[in-house]
Amino acid sequence: MSRLIADAAAALAPSCDYTTGCITCGDVAIPLTVLRLDEERGLALCAADDGNSETVEIDLVAPVAPGDRLLVHAGTAIARLTEEASA
């Protein structure tokens, strides 16, 4: 790779700077409640406390059931929430 290409790639690479909004650290996971499952595809329809819903990948925390509370980041459930944590 030429030095020019390497310098351009380095300049475009994401960096972690919390003061300007890190693309990774600045993201937030939100608690959602499972409404319905599509176990064959590893998906669940989930709802937020404000009533908005979204489809979530559940493979990392499976098995889940309707009523379960999940912590979701970028459309993927990354953890289960206990009753104490979701209150």
Sequence and secondary structure as in RCSB ss.txt:
>XXXX:A:sequence
MSRLIADAAAALAPSCDYTTGCITCGDVAIPLTVLRLDEERGLALCAADDGNSETVEIDLVAPVAPGDRLLVHAG
TAIARLTEEASA
>XXXX:A:secstr
  HHHHHHHHHHS    TTT  TTTT   EEEEEEEEETTTTEEEEE TTS EEEEE TTT S  TT EEEEETT
EEEEE  HHHH 
